[in-house]
Amino acid sequence: MENTFDAVIIGAGACGLMCAVQAGYLGKKILILEKNEKIGAKILISGGGRCNYTNLYSEESNFISENPHFCKSAFSQYSVDDTISFFKTYGINGQEKTLGQLFPSTNNAKDIVRVFESLCTDFGHKILTNSEVKELVKLDSGMFKITFAFANKLKDVTVSSVVIASGGLPIPKMGATDFGLKVAKQFGLKITETAPALVPLTITGKDAEWYAKLSGNSIFCRVSNDKISFEENILFTHWGLSGPAILQISSYWKPGEQIRIDLLPNDNIIEIIQSQKMINGRKTLLGLLSDIFTRKFAEALDKYLPVEKNLASLNKEDFLLIDQLIHKFDVKPAGDKGYDKAEVMRGGVATDELSSKTLESKKVPGLYFGGECVDVTGWLGGYNFQWAWSSGFVIAQNI
């Protein structure tokens, strides 16, 4: 191939596409190599095809990393306001849902990808899909030689800058691989231990059947461990627990640990019982719980609580049991659903291997890492997209 590119970006996801566009603004010519048949594969499926493309409240405290301050520089260079302004310029107006989550007003992720497709065409960038990188070497000249398979042939390209924006391990059926981690290891960069994040948790053993019977029930809860807590819905499933609050806590959970669920975070169940007892002491605990939760969930609590008792006959031991179960429901998950069901990967290329200002490797000049393959993992709700846009922008300024 003609070696007329300023950089090669490996991966046409959120980070890679933003990097290419921002480089285009600076007059740089880019070659993008994408293993999948289409660009922006994860953008297209995110948010149920609607793409929660940022979060209004995004800041460094919403991210997990061995260096929690690492992402600060990128966000100072390219903020949430910059993201909103960028998409608005190209006809995409944000629509806030819950907790600062911003979606395109059209509710269509395809509109996000179209912006990048159009701009890459305008800038004259070359995008090669169905292209798998086979080898990346650094030459004595300081340049990089990339060998990749395209149209049943091996091709080479030599450039001064390479951007690894190939994503993480989640959703392998979408083409996810460990390519970025392999490149980092090849060049002697450290890897922070990886694990599925924003992932449903599984329950096995004697309690598995109880959870399975409640499959489909969703309850607003506070889910916590010794590190953090989240107030959002949990969802019972035939294999355990999911829903926003569970996905959030999963990023802070490790096998063997417990999580605590407050099933009624904004009220006190004992105070509710005492109040209702004054009105109708003959009402059963089951009747009261059915007013608060779904009938199916209330009935399922008969495994743990004296639900057939009327409120007036509840004793001190009953109250302790009820308070413990409703406000301190402890769960010890057996595991998680793995990368097939995870939204992102925790861990990745160690942040101390990269410049926080440029995202360039400290050991390998001209080699950049951005997006999910770096040890920066955001909460659920558009935060990971913001990291992708910001890291793509930062790299573009320096390639």
C-alpha positions in Angstrom: 0.0 0.0 0.0 1.0 3.6 -0.5 2.7 4.8 2.7 1.0 8.2 2.7 -0.8 7.9 6.1 0.1 9.9 9.1 -1.1 7.1 11.3 -2.9 3.8 11.3 -5.8 3.3 13.7 -6.5 -0.3 14.6 -10.2 -0.5 15.5 -13.2 1.4 14.2 -15.1 1.7 17.4 -15.9 4.8 19.3 -12.3 5.7 20.2 -10.9 4.9 16.8 -13.5 6.8 14.9 -13.3 9.9 17.0 -9.5 9.8 16.8 -9.7 9.6 13.0 -12.2 12.5 12.7 -10.2 14.7 15.1 -7.0 13.9 13.2 -8.8 14.9 10.0 -9.6 18.4 11.4 -5.8 18.8 11.8 -5.1 17.8 8.2 -3.8 14.3 9.0 -4.5 11.3 6.7 -5.5 8.2 8.5 -5.9 4.5 7.6 -8.4 2.6 9.8 -8.2 -1.2 10.0 -11.3 -2.9 11.3 -11.6 -6.6 11.8 -15.4 -6.6 11.6 -17.6 -6.3 8.5 -18.9 -2.9 9.7 -17.5 0.0 11.6 -19.0 1.0 15.0 -20.3 -2.5 15.9 -20.6 -1.8 19.6 -22.0 1.7 19.0 -24.8 0.2 17.0 -25.9 -2.3 19.7 -25.4 0.0 22.7 -28.4 1.1 24.7 -30.6 -1.4 22.8 -29.7 0.3 19.5 -30.2 3.8 20.8 -26.7 4.6 22.0 -26.3 6.3 25.3 -23.4 8.4 23.9 -22.4 10.3 27.1 -23.4 11.2 30.6 -24.0 14.8 31.7 -22.4 14.2 35.1 -19.3 12.4 33.8 -16.2 13.0 35.9 -13.2 11.0 37.1 -14.9 9.6 40.2 -17.2 7.6 37.8 -14.3 5.5 36.6 -12.3 2.6 38.0 -8.6 2.5 37.4 -5.4 1.7 39.4 -4.7 5.4 38.9 -8.1 7.1 39.5 -6.7 10.4 38.4 -5.3 9.2 35.1 -8.4 10.1 33.0 -8.6 13.6 34.4 -6.2 15.0 31.7 -8.2 13.5 28.8 -11.5 14.9 30.2 -10.0 18.3 30.7 -8.9 18.3 27.0 -12.2 16.9 25.7 -15.2 17.3 28.0 -18.8 16.2 28.0 -19.7 19.7 26.7 -17.3 19.1 23.8 -19.0 15.8 23.0 -22.4 17.3 23.0 -21.3 20.2 20.8 -19.6 17.9 18.4 -22.6 15.8 17.8 -25.0 18.8 17.8 -22.9 20.3 15.0 -23.7 17.3 12.8 -27.4 17.2 13.6 -27.6 15.0 16.7 -29.3 16.6 19.6 -29.1 15.0 23.0 -32.1 13.8 25.0 -31.6 13.1 28.7 -33.0 10.0 30.2 -32.4 9.0 33.8 -29.3 9.9 35.8 -27.8 12.2 33.2 -27.8 9.6 30.4 -27.8 11.3 27.0 -29.3 9.6 23.9 -29.7 10.9 20.4 -33.2 12.5 20.1 -33.8 10.1 17.2 -33.1 7.2 19.5 -31.0 5.6 16.7 -27.4 4.6 17.2 -27.0 4.4 13.4 -27.1 8.2 13.4 -24.0 8.3 15.5 -22.1 6.0 13.2 -23.3 8.0 10.1 -21.6 11.1 11.5 -18.2 9.3 11.6 -18.7 7.6 8.2 -19.5 10.9 6.5 -16.6 12.8 8.1 -14.0 10.1 7.4 -15.1 10.3 3.8 -14.9 14.1 3.7 -11.4 13.9 5.2 -10.2 11.3 2.7 -9.4 8.7 5.3 -9.2 5.1 4.2 -11.3 2.6 6.1 -10.7 -1.1 5.5 -13.2 -3.5 7.1 -12.7 -7.2 7.3 -9.0 -6.4 7.9 -7.2 -8.4 10.5 -3.8 -7.3 11.7 -1.3 -10.2 11.6 1.9 -8.4 12.7 3.0 -5.1 14.2 6.7 -4.5 14.4 8.8 -1.4 15.1 11.6 -1.0 12.6 15.1 0.3 13.3 14.1 3.6 11.6 11.5 4.1 14.4 8.6 3.5 12.0 6.0 0.8 12.4 5.3 -1.9 9.9 1.8 -3.4 10.0 1.0 -6.6 8.1 -2.7 -7.3 7.8 -5.0 -9.6 5.9 -7.4 -7.9 3.5 -9.4 -9.5 0.5 -7.6 -12.8 1.0 -4.1 -11.1 0.6 -1.5 -10.0 3.1 -0.7 -6.3 2.8 1.9 -4.1 4.5 1.8 -0.5 5.5 4.6 1.6 7.2 3.7 4.6 9.5 5.2 6.7 12.2 2.2 6.4 14.6 -0.1 3.5 15.5 -3.2 3.8 17.5 -4.6 0.7 19.3 -8.3 1.3 19.7 -9.4 -2.3 19.3 -11.6 -2.5 22.4 -11.7 -5.1 25.1 -12.8 -8.7 25.6 -16.6 -8.3 26.0 -19.0 -9.7 23.4 -16.7 -12.0 21.4 -19.5 -12.7 18.9 -19.1 -9.1 17.9 -15.5 -9.7 17.1 -14.0 -8.7 20.4 -10.4 -10.0 20.9 -7.4 -9.5 23.2 -5.5 -7.8 20.4 -4.8 -4.6 22.3 -3.5 -6.6 25.3 -1.3 -8.7 23.1 0.3 -5.7 21.5 1.0 -4.2 24.9 2.6 -7.4 26.1 4.6 -7.7 22.8 6.2 -4.3 23.6 6.8 -5.1 27.2 4.0 -3.0 28.7 2.3 -4.1 31.9 -1.3 -5.2 32.0 -3.6 -4.5 34.9 -5.6 -7.6 35.7 -8.7 -7.8 33.4 -12.2 -9.1 34.3 -15.8 -8.7 33.0 -17.4 -5.5 34.2 -21.0 -4.2 34.0 -22.0 -7.8 34.0 -24.9 -9.8 35.5 -24.1 -12.0 38.6 -25.0 -15.6 39.0 -26.5 -17.5 41.9 -26.0 -21.2 42.3 -26.6 -23.8 45.0 -29.6 -24.0 47.4 -30.9 -20.5 46.6 -30.7 -20.8 42.8 -34.3 -22.1 42.4 -35.7 -19.2 44.6 -34.1 -16.6 42.3 -35.2 -18.4 39.2 -38.8 -18.4 40.3 -38.6 -14.7 40.6 -37.3 -14.2 37.1 -38.6 -11.0 35.5 -39.3 -9.2 38.8 -37.6 -5.8 38.9 -37.2 -3.8 42.2 -35.7 -0.4 43.0 -32.9 -1.1 45.6 -29.7 0.1 47.1 -26.9 -2.3 46.3 -23.7 -2.0 48.1 -20.4 -3.5 49.2 -17.6 -2.2 51.3 -16.4 0.1 48.4 -19.5 1.8 47.0 -23.3 1.7 46.7 -25.8 2.3 43.8 -29.5 3.1 43.9 -31.2 1.7 40.8 -33.3 -1.3 39.8 -32.2 -4.9 40.2 -33.7 -7.6 38.0 -34.2 -11.2 39.1 -33.3 -13.7 36.4 -33.4 -17.5 36.0 -29.7 -17.6 36.7 -29.3 -14.8 39.3 -29.3 -11.0 39.3 -29.1 -8.3 36.7 -30.5 -4.8 36.2 -28.6 -1.5 36.4 -27.7 -1.6 40.1 -26.2 -5.1 39.8 -24.3 -4.2 36.6 -22.9 -1.2 38.4 -21.8 -3.1 41.6 -20.3 -5.9 39.4 -17.5 -3.6 38.4 -16.5 -3.3 42.1 -17.2 -7.0 43.0 -14.7 -9.9 43.1 -15.5 -13.6 43.4 -16.0 -14.7 47.0 -17.3 -11.3 48.1 -20.8 -10.5 49.4 -23.1 -7.7 48.2 -25.8 -6.2 50.4 -29.2 -5.2 49.0 -31.6 -2.8 50.7 -34.9 -3.7 49.1 -36.6 -0.5 50.4 -33.8 2.1 50.4 -36.0 5.2 50.9 -38.3 3.9 53.6 -38.2 2.0 56.9 -40.1 -1.2 56.8 -40.6 -1.3 60.6 -42.1 2.2 60.6 -44.4 1.2 57.8 -45.6 -1.9 59.7 -46.2 0.1 62.9 -48.1 2.7 61.0 -50.3 0.2 59.1 -50.9 -1.8 62.4 -52.6 1.2 63.8 -55.0 1.3 60.9 -55.6 -2.4 60.4 -53.8 -4.8 62.7 -55.5 -7.8 61.1 -53.8 -7.1 57.8 -51.2 -9.8 57.0 -47.6 -9.2 56.5 -48.1 -10.7 53.0 -50.8 -8.1 52.3 -48.5 -5.3 53.3 -45.5 -6.5 51.3 -47.8 -7.0 48.3 -48.6 -3.3 48.5 -44.9 -2.4 48.4 -43.5 -5.1 46.0 -45.1 -7.3 43.4 -47.4 -10.0 44.7 -45.0 -12.6 43.3 -42.1 -11.2 45.2 -44.0 -10.8 48.4 -45.2 -14.4 48.2 -41.6 -15.6 47.6 -40.6 -14.0 50.9 -42.5 -16.7 52.8 -39.2 -18.7 52.6 -37.7 -16.1 55.0 -40.5 -14.3 56.8 -43.7 -15.1 58.6 -45.8 -13.6 55.8 -49.1 -15.2 57.0 -49.0 -13.5 60.4 -51.2 -10.4 60.8 -49.4 -7.2 61.7 -50.7 -7.0 65.2 -49.2 -10.4 66.1 -45.7 -9.8 64.9 -43.2 -10.0 67.8 -39.8 -8.6 68.5 -38.0 -11.5 66.8 -40.2 -11.1 63.7 -39.4 -7.4 63.5 -35.6 -8.2 63.6 -36.0 -10.8 60.9 -38.1 -8.4 58.7 -35.7 -5.5 59.1 -32.7 -7.7 58.4 -34.2 -9.2 55.2 -35.7 -6.0 53.7 -32.8 -3.6 54.5 -29.8 -6.0 54.8 -30.4 -8.7 52.2 -26.9 -10.2 51.8 -26.1 -12.1 48.7 -22.9 -14.0 47.8 -22.9 -14.4 44.0 -21.3 -17.6 42.6 -19.8 -15.7 39.7 -20.7 -13.5 36.7 -22.0 -14.2 33.2 -18.6 -13.6 31.7 -17.5 -11.6 28.7 -20.4 -12.8 26.6 -22.8 -10.7 28.7 -20.4 -8.0 30.0 -20.7 -4.5 28.6 -17.1 -3.6 29.2 -13.8 -5.0 30.4 -12.2 -3.9 33.7 -8.4 -3.5 33.7 -6.3 -3.4 30.6 -3.1 -1.6 29.6 -1.6 -0.2 32.8 -2.0 3.6 33.1 1.5 4.1 34.3 2.8 2.8 31.0 1.1 5.7 29.2 1.4 9.5 29.2 -1.9 10.8 30.7 -1.6 13.9 28.5 -1.1 12.1 25.1 -1.9 8.4 25.8 1.4 7.5 24.1 3.4 4.6 25.4 6.3 5.8 27.5 8.4 2.9 26.3 7.5 2.9 22.6 7.3 6.3 21.0 4.6 6.5 18.4 2.4 3.8 19.9 -0.9 5.0 21.4 -3.6 3.2 23.4 -7.2 4.5 23.8 -10.7 3.4 24.8 -11.6 0.2 26.4 -8.2 -1.6 26.2 -6.8 0.9 28.7 -7.3 0.4 32.4 -10.1 3.0 32.6 -13.5 1.6 33.2 -16.6 3.7 33.5 -20.0 3.2 35.2 -23.1 2.2 33.3 -24.8 5.1 31.6 -22.7 6.6 28.8 -19.5 7.1 30.8 -17.4 4.6 28.8 -18.4 6.4 25.6 -17.2 9.6 27.0 -13.8 8.0 27.8 -13.7 6.7 24.2 -14.4 10.1 22.7 -12.0 11.9 25.0 -9.1 9.4 24.6 -9.7 9.5 20.8 -9.4 13.3 20.8 -6.3 13.3 22.9 -4.5 10.8 20.7 -5.4 12.7 17.5 -3.7 15.8 18.8 -0.4 13.9 19.1 -0.1 11.4 16.3 
